[in-house]
Amino acid sequence: MIWIIFGVFALLSYLVQYGLKKRIEEYSEISIPNGMTGKDVAEKMLRDHGITNVKVDSTEGFLTDHYNPQTRIINLSKDVYYGNNVAAAAVAAHETGHAVQHATAYSFLSLRSALVPSVSFASKYVQWVLLAGVLLVQSFPYLLLAGICLFAMTTLFSVVTLPVEINASSRALAWLRKANITDGETAVCAKKALSMAAYTYVLAALSSLATLFYYVMIFMNRRD
C-alpha cells in the first residue's frame, strides 16, 4: 500500500512540475504593457517597500529563481531577469516578496532560516541512517529512531516552507495590482502561475509527511 501512495505522489509531482513549466512558457508569451523586465519589477518592488540593501542579480537555469537572505541577493534566472512578460513579473515579484519578508522579520521565514543549519546536517546523513536503521531494525532499533528524528527535521522544513511561499505569492500579487503592473487578464495569469508553483511545495510537504509516517510504522511494528 505504501508504494502505491509513493507512486501517486511521484506522479502528481511530475504532473505539477510539467504543468508549471507549460504555464510559465505560456505566460512568457504575454507581455506586460509598461515594458518592465523582471529586474525592473523586482527593483521597483524593493523601492516601494523602502528596501535599499538588497541586490537583484541574474543566474543560470530555468526556474532557478531564489532569494538568498545571507547575501541579500534576489537571483533571477535570465528569462525572468530580462523578460518583459507576465511570468517574469510574477516570478520576480514572488522572489522579492521573500526579501520583503526578510525586511519585516516575517516569523515563518525567520523560523525556516533558523532551521537551515540543522536541515543541512540532517540531509547529509539521513538516507544512510534510515537505510541502516531499516536493515538493523530488529537488533538495533534506535538507529532507525535516530534516522526518523533526522528525517523529521527535513519534514518540518518542508512544512514551514509552505506559509513562507504562500505569503510571498500573496505579497507579490497584491503589489503587482497596486503598482498597476498587472490587471485584468494579466493579473489572473500571474495568480495562476504562482498558484501552480505553490502546489509543488504542498506536494513536497505531503510526500515528506507520508514518508515520515512510513518509517515510524516500521519502528512501531519492529517486533511483529
BELJO-V195154 format. One line per field, one symbol per residue. phi: phi as a letter, one per 20 degrees, with the letter a starting at -180 (. if undefined). Layout:
# BELJO-V195154
phi=???
This chain:
# BELJO-V195154
phi=.fffffffffffffffffffffffffffedfefemfegffffffffffemedddddcdbfodldfaddffelceedfgfegefdbfffffffffffgfffgffdlggfffffffeggfffffffdffffffffffdffebfffffffffffffffgfffffgfffffffffffffgffemecalffffffffffffffffffffffffffffffffffffdfef
